[in-house]
Amino acid sequence: MNEDLVKKVRAAAGATWWVVLIGFIWLTVAYFVWLGMLHYCTPLVRDMWGGGALERSQIQTLSLWFFGAFKLALFGLLFAAIWLTLFARRLKRAG
């Protein structure tokens, strides 16, 4: 029973590390694409956000909040991955 639990916890830890890595790559690419869109295509961005109802500073603030919230979620997943990794090691030593 203990060996099965160790395998499952190690698999969960590995999956969480992959999710963190893919999320970090997506966040980095999306952030640079978004910066390029804000810099070069301001009328297009305003049309995407509702036809010019928002000013540029409001769009920047909302996008910064989005990327900040996504980064906080990634940090939560990072701590979960670290905890799962340490928990799997502890289970392996105990078993």
MDTraj code that builds the backbone (N, CA, C; nanometers):
import mdtraj as md
import numpy as np

residues = "MET ASN GLU ASP LEU VAL LYS LYS VAL ARG ALA ALA ALA GLY ALA THR TRP TRP VAL VAL LEU ILE GLY PHE ILE TRP LEU THR VAL ALA TYR PHE VAL TRP LEU GLY MET LEU HIS TYR CYS THR PRO LEU VAL ARG ASP MET TRP GLY GLY GLY ALA LEU GLU ARG SER GLN ILE GLN THR LEU SER LEU TRP PHE PHE GLY ALA PHE LYS LEU ALA LEU PHE GLY LEU LEU PHE ALA ALA ILE TRP LEU THR LEU PHE ALA ARG ARG LEU LYS ARG ALA GLY".split()
xyz = np.array([
    [0.0823, -0.1198, 0.0000],
    [0.0000, 0.0000, 0.0000],
    [0.0863, 0.1256, 0.0000],
    [0.1905, 0.1266, 0.0815],
    [0.2753, 0.2434, 0.0920],
    [0.3487, 0.2705, -0.0395],
    [0.3893, 0.1662, -0.1083],
    [0.4595, 0.1837, -0.2363],
    [0.3683, 0.2444, -0.3419],
    [0.2416, 0.2044, -0.3428],
    [0.1464, 0.2635, -0.4368],
    [0.1246, 0.4117, -0.4077],
    [0.1169, 0.4448, -0.2801],
    [0.0996, 0.5854, -0.2423],
    [0.2202, 0.6689, -0.2830],
    [0.3395, 0.6146, -0.2656],
    [0.4610, 0.6862, -0.3044],
    [0.4608, 0.7115, -0.4551],
    [0.4229, 0.6111, -0.5327],
    [0.4185, 0.6276, -0.6789],
    [0.3170, 0.7340, -0.7199],
    [0.2013, 0.7328, -0.6553],
    [0.0979, 0.8304, -0.6900],
    [0.1382, 0.9727, -0.6510],
    [0.2008, 0.9863, -0.5355],
    [0.2444, 1.1197, -0.4920],
    [0.3566, 1.1697, -0.5819],
    [0.4494, 1.0818, -0.6205],
    [0.5572, 1.1220, -0.7122],
    [0.5018, 1.1604, -0.8487],
    [0.4005, 1.0871, -0.8958],
    [0.3381, 1.1214, -1.0242],
    [0.2666, 1.2566, -1.0150],
    [0.2002, 1.2815, -0.9027],
    [0.1329, 1.4104, -0.8839],
    [0.2340, 1.5242, -0.8772],
    [0.3462, 1.4989, -0.8112],
    [0.4503, 1.6018, -0.8027],
    [0.5076, 1.6308, -0.9409],
    [0.5339, 1.5263, -1.0186],
    [0.5858, 1.5464, -1.1543],
    [0.4876, 1.6214, -1.2428],
    [0.3599, 1.5868, -1.2325],
    [0.2584, 1.6560, -1.3121],
    [0.2481, 1.8029, -1.2718],
    [0.2586, 1.8293, -1.1432],
    [0.2512, 1.9678, -1.0965],
    [0.3705, 2.0482, -1.1446],
    [0.4892, 1.9874, -1.1444],
    [0.6069, 2.0580, -1.1965],
    [0.5884, 2.0910, -1.3447],
    [0.5313, 1.9989, -1.4223],
    [0.5083, 2.0272, -1.5645],
    [0.4059, 2.1396, -1.5832],
    [0.3019, 2.1393, -1.5009],
    [0.2019, 2.2464, -1.5105],
    [0.2648, 2.3817, -1.4786],
    [0.3498, 2.3858, -1.3780],
    [0.4172, 2.5111, -1.3427],
    [0.5078, 2.5569, -1.4572],
    [0.5827, 2.4642, -1.5150],
    [0.6723, 2.4999, -1.6254],
    [0.5949, 2.5505, -1.7469],
    [0.4907, 2.4801, -1.7861],
    [0.4114, 2.5224, -1.9021],
    [0.3405, 2.6548, -1.8729],
    [0.2894, 2.6718, -1.7513],
    [0.2246, 2.7977, -1.7143],
    [0.3209, 2.9148, -1.7170],
    [0.4433, 2.8932, -1.6706],
    [0.5431, 2.9998, -1.6728],
    [0.5798, 3.0378, -1.8162],
    [0.5961, 2.9386, -1.9021],
    [0.6274, 2.9673, -2.0428],
    [0.5115, 3.0420, -2.1079],
    [0.3874, 2.9965, -2.0829],
    [0.2717, 3.0642, -2.1409],
    [0.2621, 3.2081, -2.0900],
    [0.2842, 3.2275, -1.9616],
    [0.2760, 3.3617, -1.9047],
    [0.3791, 3.4542, -1.9673],
    [0.5001, 3.4067, -1.9860],
    [0.6061, 3.4888, -2.0439],
    [0.5739, 3.5257, -2.1887],
    [0.5348, 3.4275, -2.2677],
    [0.5028, 3.4539, -2.4088],
    [0.3812, 3.5462, -2.4198],
    [0.2774, 3.5181, -2.3427],
    [0.1565, 3.6010, -2.3493],
    [0.1843, 3.7442, -2.3059],
    [0.2702, 3.7627, -2.2070],
    [0.3014, 3.8965, -2.1597],
    [0.3734, 3.9774, -2.2680],
    [0.4713, 3.9157, -2.3346],
    [0.5434, 3.9882, -2.4391],
    [0.4561, 4.0137, -2.5614],
    [0.3696, 3.9208, -2.5955],
    [0.2751, 3.9439, -2.7054],
    [0.1802, 4.0582, -2.6696],
    [0.1326, 4.0580, -2.5460],
    [0.0417, 4.1637, -2.5023],
    [0.1109, 4.3002, -2.5012],
    [0.2372, 4.3041, -2.4582],
    [0.3102, 4.4311, -2.4626],
    [0.3256, 4.4808, -2.6058],
    [0.3534, 4.3903, -2.6982],
    [0.3635, 4.4286, -2.8392],
    [0.2319, 4.4792, -2.8939],
    [0.1230, 4.4134, -2.8572],
    [-0.0084, 4.4590, -2.9047],
    [-0.0426, 4.5959, -2.8481],
    [-0.0122, 4.6192, -2.7221],
    [-0.0402, 4.7501, -2.6628],
    [0.0446, 4.8597, -2.7255],
    [0.1650, 4.8255, -2.7648],
    [0.2551, 4.9264, -2.8198],
    [0.2229, 4.9586, -2.9658],
    [0.1942, 4.8577, -3.0456],
    [0.1799, 4.8791, -3.1898],
    [0.0359, 4.8862, -3.2377],
    [-0.0554, 4.8207, -3.1706],
    [-0.1931, 4.8113, -3.2218],
    [-0.2940, 4.8661, -3.1213],
    [-0.2756, 4.9868, -3.0776],
    [-0.3644, 5.0422, -2.9762],
    [-0.5107, 5.0488, -3.0210],
    [-0.5430, 5.0917, -3.1455],
    [-0.6850, 5.0905, -3.1853],
    [-0.7438, 4.9496, -3.1883],
    [-0.6639, 4.8509, -3.2291],
    [-0.7121, 4.7128, -3.2306],
    [-0.7413, 4.6637, -3.0898],
    [-0.6542, 4.6969, -2.9970],
    [-0.6747, 4.6548, -2.8584],
    [-0.7983, 4.7223, -2.8010],
    [-0.8173, 4.8474, -2.8303],
    [-0.9377, 4.9172, -2.7811],
    [-1.0645, 4.8567, -2.8401],
    [-1.0608, 4.8171, -2.9661],
    [-1.1772, 4.7530, -3.0261],
    [-1.2043, 4.6164, -2.9622],
    [-1.0978, 4.5447, -2.9279],
    [-1.1153, 4.4147, -2.8623],
    [-1.1748, 4.4306, -2.7223],
    [-1.1500, 4.5438, -2.6583],
    [-1.1994, 4.5680, -2.5235],
    [-1.3313, 4.6447, -2.5223],
    [-1.4006, 4.6516, -2.6332],
    [-1.5342, 4.7100, -2.6308],
    [-1.5509, 4.8365, -2.7120],
    [-1.4700, 4.8590, -2.8116],
    [-1.4922, 4.9706, -2.9022],
    [-1.4484, 5.1056, -2.8504],
    [-1.3491, 5.1116, -2.7678],
    [-1.2972, 5.2397, -2.7224],
    [-1.3593, 5.2925, -2.5958],
    [-1.4355, 5.2099, -2.5247],
    [-1.4975, 5.2558, -2.4007],
    [-1.3943, 5.2719, -2.2898],
    [-1.2840, 5.2013, -2.3004],
    [-1.1789, 5.2100, -2.1998],
    [-1.0609, 5.2899, -2.2532],
    [-0.9946, 5.3604, -2.1638],
    [-0.8728, 5.4309, -2.2024],
    [-0.7549, 5.3349, -2.1950],
    [-0.6443, 5.3774, -2.2535],
    [-0.5250, 5.2927, -2.2574],
    [-0.4750, 5.2597, -2.1172],
    [-0.4773, 5.3550, -2.0274],
    [-0.4285, 5.3297, -1.8913],
    [-0.5173, 5.2282, -1.8184],
    [-0.6474, 5.2315, -1.8436],
    [-0.7368, 5.1336, -1.7818],
    [-0.7107, 4.9931, -1.8361],
    [-0.6850, 4.9831, -1.9658],
    [-0.6545, 4.8531, -2.0257],
    [-0.5242, 4.7986, -1.9693],
    [-0.4248, 4.8837, -1.9542],
    [-0.2972, 4.8399, -1.8969],
    [-0.3149, 4.7934, -1.7530],
    [-0.3955, 4.8652, -1.6763],
    [-0.4184, 4.8268, -1.5373],
    [-0.4886, 4.6918, -1.5288],
    [-0.5911, 4.6712, -1.6099],
    [-0.6635, 4.5443, -1.6073],
    [-0.5754, 4.4281, -1.6520],
    [-0.4944, 4.4490, -1.7533],
    [-0.4072, 4.3410, -1.7991],
    [-0.2983, 4.3120, -1.6961],
    [-0.2497, 4.4152, -1.6285],
    [-0.1508, 4.3932, -1.5233],
    [-0.2104, 4.3131, -1.4081],
    [-0.3362, 4.3415, -1.3727],
    [-0.4039, 4.2641, -1.2693],
    [-0.4206, 4.1187, -1.3117],
    [-0.4547, 4.0965, -1.4391],
    [-0.4706, 3.9597, -1.4883],
    [-0.3400, 3.8828, -1.4790],
    [-0.2313, 3.9412, -1.5291],
    [-0.1033, 3.8719, -1.5257],
    [-0.0540, 3.8533, -1.3817],
    [-0.0832, 3.9482, -1.2952],
    [-0.0464, 3.9336, -1.1549],
    [-0.1224, 3.8205, -1.0870],
    [-0.2517, 3.8098, -1.1144],
    [-0.3317, 3.7015, -1.0564],
    [-0.2863, 3.5660, -1.1092],
    [-0.2524, 3.5601, -1.2374],
    [-0.2034, 3.4350, -1.2952],
    [-0.0698, 3.3962, -1.2325],
    [0.0153, 3.4952, -1.2080],
    [0.1445, 3.4670, -1.1463],
    [0.1263, 3.4185, -1.0022],
    [0.0314, 3.4757, -0.9287],
    [0.0040, 3.4283, -0.7932],
    [-0.0471, 3.2845, -0.7944],
    [-0.1296, 3.2504, -0.8921],
    [-0.1764, 3.1122, -0.9036],
    [-0.0597, 3.0185, -0.9335],
    [0.0330, 3.0630, -1.0178],
    [0.1512, 2.9815, -1.0464],
    [0.2374, 2.9628, -0.9216],
    [0.2499, 3.0666, -0.8403],
    [0.3269, 3.0529, -0.7169],
    [0.2602, 2.9533, -0.6222],
    [0.1279, 2.9544, -0.6175],
    [0.0574, 2.8551, -0.5368],
    [0.0841, 2.7137, -0.5857],
    [0.0818, 2.6965, -0.7170],
    [0.1142, 2.5650, -0.7735],
    [0.2597, 2.5271, -0.7487],
    [0.3481, 2.6258, -0.7519],
    [0.4892, 2.5985, -0.7242],
    [0.5075, 2.5476, -0.5821],
    [0.4415, 2.6100, -0.4862],
    [0.4510, 2.5634, -0.3481],
    [0.3896, 2.4244, -0.3321],
    [0.2811, 2.3976, -0.4048],
    [0.2218, 2.2638, -0.4003],
    [0.3175, 2.1602, -0.4592],
    [0.3862, 2.1954, -0.5662],
    [0.4826, 2.1025, -0.6269],
    [0.5987, 2.0748, -0.5323],
    [0.6482, 2.1777, -0.4664],
    [0.7572, 2.1593, -0.3707],
    [0.7109, 2.0707, -0.2555],
    [0.5909, 2.0966, -0.2048],
    [0.5395, 2.0172, -0.0940],
    [0.5213, 1.8715, -0.1357],
    [0.4642, 1.8474, -0.2539],
    [0.4448, 1.7104, -0.2999],
    [0.5784, 1.6382, -0.3183],
    [0.6780, 1.7089, -0.3692],
    [0.8094, 1.6482, -0.3879],
    [0.8706, 1.6093, -0.2535],
    [0.8656, 1.6994, -0.1574],
    [0.9204, 1.6692, -0.0245],
    [0.8403, 1.5595, 0.0458],
    [0.7095, 1.5601, 0.0270],
    [0.6243, 1.4575, 0.0872],
    [0.6547, 1.3202, 0.0271],
    [0.6781, 1.3135, -0.1029],
    [0.7116, 1.1867, -0.1666],
    [0.8455, 1.1343, -0.1151],
    [0.9424, 1.2233, -0.0971],
    [1.0718, 1.1795, -0.0425],
    [1.0569, 1.1263, 0.0996],
    [0.9736, 1.1952, 0.1785],
    [0.9536, 1.1517, 0.3153],
    [0.8831, 1.0165, 0.3199],
    [0.7849, 0.9968, 0.2326],
    [0.7167, 0.8677, 0.2268],
    [0.8120, 0.7567, 0.1835],
    [0.9006, 0.7886, 0.0913],
    [0.9953, 0.6871, 0.0439],
    [1.0905, 0.6455, 0.1559],
    [1.1364, 0.7438, 0.2335],
    [1.2261, 0.7121, 0.3447],
    [1.1539, 0.6337, 0.4548],
    [1.0285, 0.6665, 0.4774],
    [0.9528, 0.5992, 0.5832],
    [0.9159, 0.4560, 0.5432],
    [0.9029, 0.4326, 0.4141],
    [0.8586, 0.3004, 0.3677],
    [0.9700, 0.2124, 0.3426],
])
top = md.Topology()
chain = top.add_chain()
for i, resn in enumerate(residues, 1):
    res = top.add_residue(resn, chain, resSeq=i)
    for name in ("N", "CA", "C"):
        top.add_atom(name, md.element.get_by_symbol(name[0]), res)
traj = md.Trajectory(xyz[None], top)
